[in-house]
């Protein structure tokens, strides 16, 4: 039996304000113009009415060999509901980290009562593996099976692929866990 010790961080909304302000500063530097008032960040697709949107992402620092995951839940209006940041086990692949992000994000959201879910990630390979429902014989097959079991248990349909630009906040949360 393998037991993993992990630190779990529940991110307060104040941290997300810092993430958004740093993104605002980054956008100002890159585009060389001033953004006044509201910042324009693409959040992907708006979930159907009555659904919560879960964005998940994994982060890896190859220099120190750490992996972490981040998840953020918003309601149908885009209002922040909750987030999760935690380090993943050492010695796993990037794909395994992305799959763990989906698994832990779904667990976090459903236990917190954010249900039904609309799930997005920027890992096209993880999306393909979970949505195909074929047997996965790769080393990450057990994680894929765990995610699929959660989908059956909570009547979830599929994971959607979104580009990184629509998943920046989940990535920033995962990066936060990587260096805490």
N, CA and C of each residue as an Amber inpcrd file, in Angstrom:
protein
   540
   0.8430000  -1.1630000   0.0000000   0.0000000   0.0000000   0.0000000
   0.9000000   1.2410000   0.0000000   0.5440000   2.2290000  -0.8080000
   1.2970000   3.4730000  -0.8930000   0.4460000   4.5800000  -0.2860000
   1.0320000   5.3360000   0.6250000   0.3310000   6.4540000   1.2510000
   1.0820000   7.7270000   0.8820000   0.3410000   8.7160000   0.4120000
   0.9300000   9.9980000   0.0330000   0.5760000  11.0370000   1.0840000
   1.5530000  11.8010000   1.4740000   1.3220000  12.9270000   2.3710000
   1.3020000  14.1840000   1.5090000   0.2240000  14.9310000   1.5730000
   0.1120000  16.1430000   0.7730000  -0.3920000  17.2870000   1.6420000
  -0.0120000  18.4890000   1.2580000  -0.5680000  19.6830000   1.8680000
  -1.6780000  20.1710000   0.9490000  -2.8180000  20.4820000   1.4990000
  -3.9380000  21.0040000   0.7230000  -4.1650000  22.4440000   1.1590000
  -4.2500000  23.3170000   0.1930000  -4.5050000  24.7250000   0.4640000
  -5.8690000  25.0890000  -0.0910000  -6.7220000  25.6250000   0.7140000
  -7.9630000  26.2030000   0.2220000  -7.6660000  27.6830000   0.0510000
  -7.7320000  28.1270000  -1.1780000  -7.2890000  29.4780000  -1.5100000
  -8.3880000  30.4900000  -1.1960000  -8.1060000  31.4660000  -0.3440000
  -9.1050000  32.5100000  -0.0830000  -9.2260000  33.4400000  -1.2890000
 -10.3800000  34.0690000  -1.4470000 -10.5780000  34.9620000  -2.5990000
  -9.5450000  36.0720000  -2.6960000  -8.9680000  36.4810000  -1.5780000
  -7.9840000  37.5670000  -1.6090000  -6.7820000  37.1960000  -2.4650000
  -6.3770000  35.9100000  -2.4640000  -5.2610000  35.4690000  -3.2970000
  -5.6060000  35.6310000  -4.7730000  -6.8360000  35.3090000  -5.1340000
  -7.2210000  35.4080000  -6.5410000  -7.1950000  36.8500000  -7.0180000
  -7.4890000  37.7880000  -6.1210000  -7.3570000  39.1880000  -6.5150000
  -5.9130000  39.4840000  -6.8840000  -4.9750000  38.9080000  -6.1260000
  -3.5590000  39.0880000  -6.4340000  -3.1950000  38.4570000  -7.7600000
  -3.7460000  37.2750000  -8.0570000  -3.4950000  36.6150000  -9.3380000
  -4.0150000  37.4850000 -10.4710000  -5.2390000  37.9800000 -10.3160000
  -5.8200000  38.8040000 -11.3750000  -5.0500000  40.1030000 -11.5480000
  -4.5940000  40.7030000 -10.4530000  -3.8420000  41.9480000 -10.5980000
  -2.4850000  41.6870000 -11.2400000  -1.8590000  40.5380000 -10.9340000
  -0.5770000  40.2430000 -11.5850000  -0.7850000  39.9520000 -13.0680000
  -1.8970000  39.3020000 -13.4090000  -2.2020000  39.0950000 -14.8270000
  -2.4350000  40.4360000 -15.5170000  -3.1020000  41.3550000 -14.8060000
  -3.3430000  42.6800000 -15.3630000  -2.0160000  43.3820000 -15.6400000
  -1.0830000  43.3070000 -14.6850000   0.2230000  43.9200000 -14.8860000
   0.9630000  43.2650000 -16.0380000   0.8780000  41.9400000 -16.1400000
   1.5140000  41.2120000 -17.2270000   0.9470000  41.6570000 -18.5740000
  -0.3750000  41.7730000 -18.6470000  -1.0130000  42.2000000 -19.9000000
  -0.5810000  43.6200000 -20.2450000  -0.5070000  44.4940000 -19.2370000
  -0.0740000  45.8670000 -19.4920000   1.3460000  45.9100000 -20.0490000
   2.2420000  45.0860000 -19.5080000   3.6150000  45.0670000 -19.9860000
   3.7100000  44.5070000 -21.3980000   2.9650000  43.4510000 -21.6630000
   3.0610000  42.7870000 -22.9620000   2.4190000  43.6010000 -24.0860000
   1.2610000  44.2030000 -23.8160000   0.5550000  44.9130000 -24.8790000
   0.8840000  46.3910000 -24.9160000   1.5730000  46.8720000 -23.8770000
   2.0210000  48.2530000 -23.8190000   0.8670000  49.2500000 -23.8900000
  -0.2390000  48.9180000 -23.2380000  -1.3290000  49.8710000 -23.1190000
  -1.9400000  49.7520000 -21.7280000  -2.6880000  50.7500000 -21.3500000
  -3.2520000  50.8010000 -20.0070000  -4.6530000  50.2000000 -20.0320000
  -4.9120000  49.3310000 -19.0840000  -6.2470000  48.7700000 -18.9240000
  -6.8680000  49.4810000 -17.7260000  -7.9600000  50.1740000 -17.9540000
  -8.6020000  50.9330000 -16.8960000  -9.8540000  50.1890000 -16.4590000
 -10.0440000  50.1020000 -15.1470000 -11.2590000  49.4760000 -14.6270000
 -11.1900000  47.9630000 -14.7130000 -11.9780000  47.3960000 -15.5950000
 -12.0860000  45.9410000 -15.6820000 -10.9610000  45.3510000 -16.5160000
 -10.5350000  44.1690000 -16.1200000  -9.5350000  43.4290000 -16.8850000
 -10.2640000  42.4020000 -17.7430000  -9.7980000  42.2280000 -18.9340000
 -10.4420000  41.2850000 -19.8340000  -9.6350000  39.9930000 -19.8610000
 -10.1610000  38.9620000 -19.2400000  -9.5340000  37.6510000 -19.2530000
 -10.5500000  36.6690000 -19.8030000 -10.1190000  35.8390000 -20.7230000
 -11.0290000  34.8590000 -21.3070000 -11.1790000  33.6810000 -20.3610000
 -12.4000000  33.3880000 -19.9690000 -12.6630000  32.2800000 -19.0700000
 -13.2350000  31.0710000 -19.8060000 -13.2210000  31.0700000 -21.1120000
 -13.7470000  29.9260000 -21.8560000 -15.2510000  30.0310000 -22.0110000
 -15.8870000  28.8890000 -22.0220000 -17.3220000  28.7980000 -22.2720000
 -18.0940000  29.0130000 -20.9760000 -19.2010000  29.7230000 -21.0670000
 -20.0800000  29.9050000 -19.9200000 -20.8380000  28.5910000 -19.7130000
 -20.8900000  28.0880000 -18.4780000 -21.5870000  26.8190000 -18.2520000
 -23.0950000  26.9830000 -18.4140000 -23.8070000  25.8910000 -18.6600000
 -25.2680000  25.9730000 -18.7600000 -25.8740000  26.4760000 -17.4440000
 -27.0700000  26.9840000 -17.5270000 -27.7450000  27.5240000 -16.3490000
 -27.8570000  26.4600000 -15.2630000 -27.5180000  26.8480000 -14.0500000
 -27.5960000  25.9360000 -12.9140000 -26.3540000  25.0890000 -12.7000000
 -25.3600000  25.2040000 -13.5770000 -24.1320000  24.4200000 -13.4660000
 -23.0230000  25.2540000 -12.8350000 -22.0700000  24.5660000 -12.2280000
 -20.8320000  25.1740000 -11.7640000 -19.7370000  24.7970000 -12.7450000
 -18.7940000  25.7110000 -12.9340000 -17.6870000  25.4530000 -13.8520000
 -16.4140000  25.1870000 -13.0650000 -15.7920000  24.0550000 -13.3400000
 -14.5480000  23.6580000 -12.6820000 -13.4250000  23.7130000 -13.7020000
 -12.4460000  24.5800000 -13.4590000 -11.2290000  24.6190000 -14.2690000
 -10.1080000  24.0010000 -13.4530000  -9.3680000  23.0750000 -14.0610000
  -8.2690000  22.4030000 -13.3660000  -7.0090000  22.4830000 -14.2070000
  -5.8690000  22.3950000 -13.5190000  -4.5990000  22.4080000 -14.2260000
  -3.5170000  21.8420000 -13.3250000  -2.4910000  21.3140000 -13.9400000
  -1.3160000  20.8320000 -13.2260000  -0.1250000  21.6960000 -13.5850000
   0.8220000  21.7790000 -12.6730000   2.0520000  22.5300000 -12.9190000
   3.2350000  21.6510000 -12.5170000   4.3340000  21.8020000 -13.2330000
   5.5260000  20.9880000 -12.9840000   6.7550000  21.8840000 -12.9680000
   7.6250000  21.6410000 -12.0170000   8.9200000  22.3090000 -11.9760000
   9.9750000  21.2170000 -12.0950000  10.4980000  21.0320000 -13.2960000
  11.4540000  19.9590000 -13.5420000  12.7780000  20.1710000 -12.8230000
  13.1180000  21.4170000 -12.5290000  14.3870000  21.7010000 -11.8550000
  14.4230000  21.1030000 -10.4520000  13.3050000  21.1560000  -9.7580000
  13.2560000  20.6060000  -8.4040000  12.4210000  19.3330000  -8.3130000
  11.8050000  18.9390000  -9.4380000  11.0620000  17.6820000  -9.4930000
   9.7300000  17.6930000  -8.7700000   9.0900000  18.8450000  -8.6700000
   7.7970000  18.9330000  -7.9900000   6.6610000  19.0520000  -8.9920000
   5.5150000  18.5470000  -8.5770000   4.2840000  18.6420000  -9.3580000
   3.1900000  19.1690000  -8.4320000   2.2680000  19.9380000  -8.9870000
   1.1580000  20.4380000  -8.1760000  -0.0760000  20.5930000  -9.0480000
  -1.2210000  20.7230000  -8.3760000  -2.4760000  20.8780000  -9.0960000
  -3.2180000  22.0970000  -8.5600000  -4.0500000  22.6500000  -9.4160000
  -4.8850000  23.7740000  -9.0350000  -6.2690000  23.6070000  -9.6230000
  -7.2650000  24.0370000  -8.8840000  -8.6440000  23.9570000  -9.3530000
  -9.3850000  25.1970000  -8.8740000 -10.2830000  25.6830000  -9.7010000
 -11.1260000  26.8180000  -9.3320000 -12.5500000  26.5230000  -9.7850000
 -13.5070000  26.8530000  -8.9240000 -14.9220000  26.6490000  -9.2210000
 -15.5910000  28.0120000  -9.2950000 -16.3540000  28.2100000 -10.3620000
 -17.1500000  29.4290000 -10.5250000 -18.5930000  29.0170000 -10.7750000
 -19.5180000  29.9110000 -10.4500000 -20.9140000  29.6070000 -10.7510000
 -21.2290000  30.0130000 -12.1970000 -22.4830000  29.9030000 -12.5760000
 -22.8690000  30.1770000 -13.9640000 -22.6590000  31.6260000 -14.3810000
 -22.4690000  32.5230000 -13.4060000 -22.2380000  33.9300000 -13.6970000
 -20.7590000  34.2920000 -13.6810000 -19.9000000  33.3170000 -13.4200000
 -18.4670000  33.5570000 -13.3720000 -17.9630000  34.0010000 -12.0180000
 -18.8140000  33.9420000 -10.9870000 -18.4370000  34.3710000  -9.6530000
 -17.6460000  33.2540000  -8.9730000 -16.5270000  33.6230000  -8.3510000
 -15.6690000  32.6760000  -7.6500000 -16.4350000  32.0070000  -6.5100000
 -16.3720000  30.6590000  -6.4740000 -17.0290000  29.8960000  -5.4130000
 -16.0140000  29.2050000  -4.4980000 -14.9140000  28.7160000  -5.0540000
 -13.9090000  28.0410000  -4.2420000 -12.7440000  27.5990000  -5.1020000
 -11.6330000  27.2680000  -4.4460000 -10.4740000  26.7910000  -5.1950000
  -9.6570000  25.8340000  -4.3340000  -8.8000000  25.0900000  -4.9910000
  -7.9670000  24.0880000  -4.3420000  -6.5720000  24.1470000  -4.9390000
  -5.5730000  24.0710000  -4.0840000  -4.1780000  23.9990000  -4.5290000
  -3.4850000  22.9470000  -3.6810000  -2.7870000  22.0350000  -4.3330000
  -2.0560000  21.0180000  -3.5810000  -0.9100000  20.4570000  -4.4020000
   0.1050000  19.9600000  -3.7030000   1.2120000  19.3250000  -4.3950000
   0.8530000  17.8820000  -4.7080000   1.3410000  17.4020000  -5.8370000
   1.1140000  16.0210000  -6.2690000   2.2840000  15.1600000  -5.8260000
   2.1170000  13.8510000  -5.8850000   3.2280000  12.9580000  -5.5330000
   4.4440000  13.1890000  -6.4330000   5.6190000  12.9470000  -5.8960000
   6.8630000  13.0960000  -6.6560000   7.0190000  11.9200000  -7.6140000
   7.7280000  12.1410000  -8.6870000   8.0760000  11.0620000  -9.6050000
   6.9760000  10.6290000 -10.5430000   5.9500000  11.4570000 -10.7170000
   4.8870000  11.1100000 -11.6540000   5.0460000  11.9370000 -12.9250000
   4.4080000  11.4980000 -13.9750000   4.5170000  12.2000000 -15.2550000
   3.6500000  13.4560000 -15.2610000   3.8590000  14.2790000 -16.2650000
   3.0500000  15.4840000 -16.4300000   1.5950000  15.1000000 -16.6990000
   1.3910000  14.0590000 -17.5120000   0.0360000  13.5960000 -17.7930000
  -0.6480000  13.1010000 -16.5180000   0.0790000  12.3700000 -15.6860000
  -0.4920000  11.8920000 -14.4200000  -0.8700000  13.0700000 -13.5250000
  -0.0660000  14.1280000 -13.5470000  -0.3750000  15.3240000 -12.7640000
  -1.6610000  15.9760000 -13.2760000  -1.8150000  16.0720000 -14.5910000
  -3.0340000  16.6510000 -15.1700000  -4.2620000  15.8070000 -14.8240000
  -4.1210000  14.4920000 -14.8830000  -5.2330000  13.6110000 -14.5360000
  -5.5720000  13.7070000 -13.0480000  -4.5400000  13.8050000 -12.1950000
  -4.7760000  13.9890000 -10.7630000  -5.5020000  15.3160000 -10.5060000
  -5.1790000  16.3400000 -11.2900000  -5.8520000  17.6290000 -11.1440000
  -7.3490000  17.4810000 -11.4100000  -7.6900000  16.7350000 -12.4370000
  -9.1090000  16.5130000 -12.7440000  -9.7650000  15.7290000 -11.6120000
  -9.1140000  14.6510000 -11.1780000  -9.6680000  13.8000000 -10.1290000
  -9.8770000  14.5840000  -8.8290000  -8.8270000  15.2620000  -8.3720000
  -8.9160000  16.0200000  -7.1140000  -9.8730000  17.2040000  -7.2330000
  -9.9020000  17.8370000  -8.4000000 -10.8220000  18.9530000  -8.6080000
 -12.2740000  18.5180000  -8.5340000 -12.6000000  17.3910000  -9.1610000
 -13.9710000  16.8720000  -9.1120000 -14.3330000  16.4810000  -7.6800000
 -13.4160000  15.8220000  -6.9740000 -13.6770000  15.4690000  -5.5740000
 -13.9350000  16.7090000  -4.7300000 -13.0670000  17.7150000  -4.8860000
 -13.2060000  18.9540000  -4.1270000 -14.5540000  19.6180000  -4.4050000
 -14.9000000  19.7580000  -5.6610000 -16.1250000  20.4640000  -6.0340000
 -17.3730000  19.7340000  -5.5550000 -17.3980000  18.4260000  -5.7010000
 -18.6030000  17.6820000  -5.3110000 -18.7520000  17.6160000  -3.7910000
 -17.6490000  17.4460000  -3.0760000 -17.7180000  17.4180000  -1.6120000
 -18.1460000  18.7870000  -1.0750000 -17.7140000  19.8550000  -1.7260000
 -18.0770000  21.2110000  -1.3070000 -19.5060000  21.5780000  -1.7120000
 -20.1700000  20.7150000  -2.4780000 -21.5600000  20.9610000  -2.8640000
 -21.7280000  21.7130000  -4.1650000 -20.6570000  21.8690000  -4.9400000
 -20.7440000  22.5530000  -6.2310000 -21.0890000  21.5110000  -7.2880000
 -22.3560000  21.3500000  -7.5040000 -22.8270000  20.2850000  -8.3830000
 -24.1110000  20.7330000  -9.0380000 -24.4000000  20.4750000 -10.2970000
 -23.6600000  19.7390000 -11.3240000 -22.4860000  20.5420000 -11.8750000
 -21.5400000  19.8240000 -12.4740000 -20.2790000  20.4170000 -12.9080000
 -20.1180000  20.4380000 -14.4150000 -19.4610000  21.4790000 -14.8800000
 -18.9740000  21.6280000 -16.2440000 -17.4630000  21.7380000 -16.0950000
 -16.6950000  20.7720000 -16.6120000 -15.2680000  20.6500000 -16.3050000
 -14.4170000  21.0180000 -17.5130000 -13.3820000  21.8420000 -17.2690000
 -12.4570000  22.2540000 -18.3270000 -11.0140000  22.0890000 -17.8760000
 -10.1480000  21.7000000 -18.8180000  -8.7230000  21.6070000 -18.5910000
  -8.0010000  21.9340000 -19.8920000  -6.6990000  22.2070000 -19.8100000
  -5.9370000  22.5070000 -21.0180000  -5.0740000  21.3300000 -21.4690000
  -5.3420000  20.1410000 -20.9530000  -4.6050000  18.9420000 -21.3590000
  -5.4530000  18.1200000 -22.3230000  -5.1460000  18.2370000 -23.6050000
  -5.9490000  17.5380000 -24.6090000  -5.8120000  16.0220000 -24.4860000
  -4.6350000  15.5490000 -24.0850000  -4.4360000  14.1110000 -23.9310000
  -5.2770000  13.5540000 -22.7780000  -5.3410000  14.2750000 -21.6710000
  -6.1720000  13.8380000 -20.5450000  -7.6470000  13.8320000 -20.9330000
  -8.0860000  14.8520000 -21.6560000  -9.4730000  14.9190000 -22.1130000
  -9.7930000  13.7300000 -23.0050000  -8.9060000  13.4350000 -23.9500000
  -9.1180000  12.3150000 -24.8630000  -9.2040000  10.9890000 -24.0980000
  -8.3150000  10.7800000 -23.1330000  -8.3100000   9.5210000 -22.3850000
  -9.5890000   9.3390000 -21.5680000 -10.0350000  10.3900000 -20.9070000
 -11.2210000  10.2870000 -20.0520000 -12.4860000  10.1470000 -20.8780000
 -12.6140000  10.9200000 -21.9330000 -13.8460000  10.9220000 -22.7200000
 -13.9980000   9.7160000 -23.6370000 -12.9200000   8.9930000 -23.9180000
 -13.0080000   7.8780000 -24.8740000 -13.7020000   6.6580000 -24.2910000
 -13.6220000   6.4340000 -23.0140000 -14.1880000   5.2730000 -22.3080000
 -13.6070000   3.9530000 -22.7770000 -12.4710000   4.0020000 -23.4620000
 -11.7680000   2.7760000 -23.8290000 -10.8290000   2.4060000 -22.6790000
 -10.4340000   1.1520000 -22.6220000  -9.4810000   0.7150000 -21.6020000
  -8.1270000   1.3430000 -21.8830000  -7.5460000   1.9460000 -20.8660000
  -6.2380000   2.5750000 -20.9820000  -5.2160000   1.6530000 -20.3370000
  -4.2650000   1.1880000 -21.1290000  -3.2570000   0.2630000 -20.6250000
  -1.9680000   0.9710000 -20.2230000  -1.9380000   2.2650000 -20.3620000
  -0.7500000   3.0370000 -19.9770000  -0.6250000   3.0640000 -18.4540000
   0.4970000   3.5890000 -17.9760000   0.7400000   3.6440000 -16.5390000
  -0.2550000   4.5450000 -15.8120000  -0.9130000   5.4390000 -16.5220000
  -1.8920000   6.3360000 -15.9010000  -3.3150000   5.7840000 -15.9780000
  -3.4460000   4.5530000 -16.4510000  -4.7670000   3.9470000 -16.6200000
  -5.5740000   3.8910000 -15.3360000  -4.9060000   3.6630000 -14.2030000
  -5.6360000   3.6020000 -12.9370000  -6.2280000   4.9560000 -12.5500000
  -5.5170000   6.0390000 -12.8600000  -6.0470000   7.3720000 -12.5580000
  -7.2340000   7.6710000 -13.4630000  -7.1270000   7.2880000 -14.7390000
  -8.2320000   7.4810000 -15.6810000  -9.4620000   6.7170000 -15.1900000
  -9.2660000   5.4810000 -14.7300000 -10.3910000   4.6880000 -14.2060000
 -11.0120000   5.3500000 -12.9820000 -10.1800000   5.9270000 -12.1050000
 -10.7020000   6.6230000 -10.9220000 -11.5450000   7.8300000 -11.3260000
 -11.0850000   8.5770000 -12.3110000 -11.8420000   9.7410000 -12.7870000
 -13.1610000   9.2780000 -13.3860000 -13.1250000   8.2390000 -14.1920000
 -14.3580000   7.7190000 -14.8060000 -15.3410000   7.2300000 -13.7480000
 -14.8310000   6.6020000 -12.6840000 -15.7060000   6.1670000 -11.5890000
 -16.4090000   7.3580000 -10.9420000 -15.6790000   8.4580000 -10.7480000
 -16.2970000   9.6760000 -10.2160000 -17.3690000  10.2050000 -11.1670000
 -17.0970000  10.1290000 -12.4560000 -18.0630000  10.6060000 -13.4430000
 -19.3550000   9.8090000 -13.3540000 -19.2400000   8.5090000 -13.2030000
 -20.4340000   7.6610000 -13.0760000 -21.1520000   7.9660000 -11.7710000
 -20.3910000   8.0750000 -10.6780000 -20.9690000   8.3160000  -9.3640000
 -21.7420000   9.6300000  -9.3070000 -21.2220000  10.6720000  -9.9490000
 -21.8520000  11.9850000  -9.8840000 -22.5690000  12.3720000 -11.1850000
 -22.8040000  11.4090000 -12.0590000 -23.5330000  11.6240000 -13.3290000
 -22.9330000  12.7590000 -14.1580000 -21.6140000  12.7780000 -14.2570000
 -20.9390000  13.7810000 -15.0670000 -20.7780000  13.2500000 -16.4810000
 -20.7830000  14.1360000 -17.4490000 -20.7520000  13.7230000 -18.8530000
 -19.3470000  13.6010000 -19.4190000 -18.6010000  14.7110000 -19.4090000
 -17.2900000  14.7130000 -20.0520000 -16.4610000  15.8930000 -19.5640000
 -15.1960000  15.8640000 -19.9420000 -14.2800000  16.9670000 -19.6800000
 -14.1030000  17.7160000 -20.9970000 -14.0970000  19.0270000 -20.9260000
 -13.9170000  19.8540000 -22.1130000 -12.4730000  20.3460000 -22.1900000
 -11.9370000  20.4100000 -23.3910000 -10.6050000  20.9790000 -23.6060000
 -10.7350000  22.4680000 -23.8660000  -9.8960000  23.2570000 -23.2010000
  -9.8030000  24.7030000 -23.4290000  -8.3360000  25.0830000 -23.5080000
  -8.0430000  26.0800000 -24.3080000  -6.6770000  26.5610000 -24.4390000
  -6.1880000  27.1510000 -23.1170000  -4.8770000  27.2280000 -22.9720000
  -4.2660000  27.7510000 -21.7440000  -4.7820000  29.1460000 -21.4180000
  -5.0380000  29.9770000 -22.4130000  -5.4890000  31.3410000 -22.1430000
  -6.8310000  31.3790000 -21.4160000  -7.6080000  30.3130000 -21.5140000
  -8.8810000  30.2300000 -20.7920000  -8.7160000  29.5520000 -19.4400000
  -7.5150000  29.1290000 -19.1300000  -7.2680000  28.3530000 -17.9190000
  -6.1520000  28.9770000 -17.0700000  -5.9130000  30.2680000 -17.2420000
  -4.7790000  30.9270000 -16.5770000  -4.9020000  30.9510000 -15.0620000
  -6.1010000  31.1310000 -14.5430000  -6.2590000  31.2170000 -13.0950000
  -5.9840000  29.8610000 -12.4470000  -6.4940000  28.7740000 -13.0340000
  -6.2180000  27.4280000 -12.5030000  -4.7160000  27.1420000 -12.5630000
  -4.0570000  27.5860000 -13.6160000  -2.6110000  27.3870000 -13.7110000
  -1.8770000  28.1960000 -12.6410000  -2.3230000  29.4350000 -12.4120000
  -1.6870000  30.2690000 -11.3800000  -1.8510000  29.6430000  -9.9910000
  -2.9920000  29.0260000  -9.7370000  -3.2260000  28.3690000  -8.4550000
  -2.3050000  27.1510000  -8.3140000  -2.1680000  26.3850000  -9.3840000
  -1.2600000  25.2220000  -9.3590000   0.1810000  25.6850000  -9.1580000
   0.5630000  26.7620000  -9.7990000   1.9020000  27.3150000  -9.6440000
   2.1310000  27.7990000  -8.2090000   1.1030000  28.3640000  -7.6090000
   1.1600000  28.7850000  -6.2170000   1.4800000  27.5850000  -5.3080000
   0.8000000  26.4650000  -5.5210000   1.0310000  25.2620000  -4.7110000
   2.4090000  24.6900000  -4.9440000   2.9310000  24.8910000  -6.1360000
   4.2530000  24.3660000  -6.4830000   5.3460000  24.9930000  -5.6280000
   5.1860000  26.2550000  -5.2830000   6.2290000  26.9820000  -4.5740000
   5.8770000  27.3020000  -3.1230000   4.8750000  26.6640000  -2.5640000
   4.5220000  26.8640000  -1.1440000   5.0530000  25.7300000  -0.3240000
